[in-house]
Amino acid sequence: RVLERAGGIFDRFRMLDELVAFALVVMAAGGILIYEIEAGINPRIASIDDGLWWALVTVSTVGYGDIAPVTPLGRLVGAALIVIGAVAALAAPRQELLRHAA
């Protein structure tokens, strides 16, 4: 029984690792992509750091508003990151509940 419980704990960490890895990949890709799209057009995105900050704030659905895309393609990337962040936030707890119900 103790080993079964320990296995359950490790399963939770594995899911958390997967979620964190997914979020990091999405944020890195979104940050680089927004920089490539908006650099030279949007004065608020002057470096990769600005793009990564924007992606972090967007995926986490915090949305400070300090940086916003100005091009149609940049806004499309922003919308995609918002949806990905919201779906991930809603899906993660549900997957955990379903895993323990089985």
N, C-alpha and C positions, 0 to 999 in steps of 0.2 A: 504493500500500500504506500509506503513512504516513497518508493521509487516511482510509482504511478503519479503521485502528486508532484514529485520533482520533474518528471517528464512534462507535465502540464505547464509548469513554470517555464521550462525551456521552450516549449511551443509558443508561449506568449512572447518571449524575447525574440524568437525567430520572426514572428509576425511584425514585431516592432522594428527589427532590423530591416526587413523588407520594405516596410512603409517609409522609414527614414531614407533608405537608399533610393527608393522611387522619388521621394520628394527632392532629394539632392540632385538627382539627374534632371528632373523636370525644371528645377530652379536654375541649374547651370545652363541647360539648353535654352531656356527662356531668356535668361540674362544675356547670354552671348547673342542670341537671335535679335533681341530688341536693340542691343548695341549696334549690330550690323545694319539693322533697318533704320534706326533713328539717328545715329551719329552723324553730325554735320547738318542735320535738319532740326533736331530738338536740342536746344542749349542745355536742357536739364540732364541729358544723357551724353556726357562728354567722355566717359571712360567705361571700361568693362565693369569696374566697381559700381558705377551708377546703375548699369544694367542688372547686375546681380542683386543690388539692394532693391531695385524695383521689382524684380522677380520674386524675391523673398516676401516682400510686403504684399504682392499680388496673390501669390499662391496661398499664403496664410490668410487671405481675405481680410487683412487689417485695413489696407488701403489708406495710408496716411494722406495721399494727395500731393505730396511734395514733388513727385515725378509722375507724369502722365504721358502716354504716347500721343503723338500729333498726326501721324500718318494713318491712313486706312489699314495698311498691313500691320502696323504696330498695334493698332486697336484690336485687330483680329487676334493677334498673339496674346494681348491682354485678356480678351474675352475667353480664349482657350485656357489660359492659366487660372482664371477665376473659376471656371467650370471644373477643371481638374482638381483644384484645391478644395472646392466645396464637396465634390463627389468623394474625394479621399477622406475628408473629415466626417462625412456621413457614413461611408462604407466601412471604415475601420472598426468602429464599435459594433456595428451589426455583424461583421464577420466573426468578431470575438464572441458575441452572444450565440451565434449559430454553431460555432465550433464547440462550445460548452454544452449546448443543448443536445448534441448528437451523442 
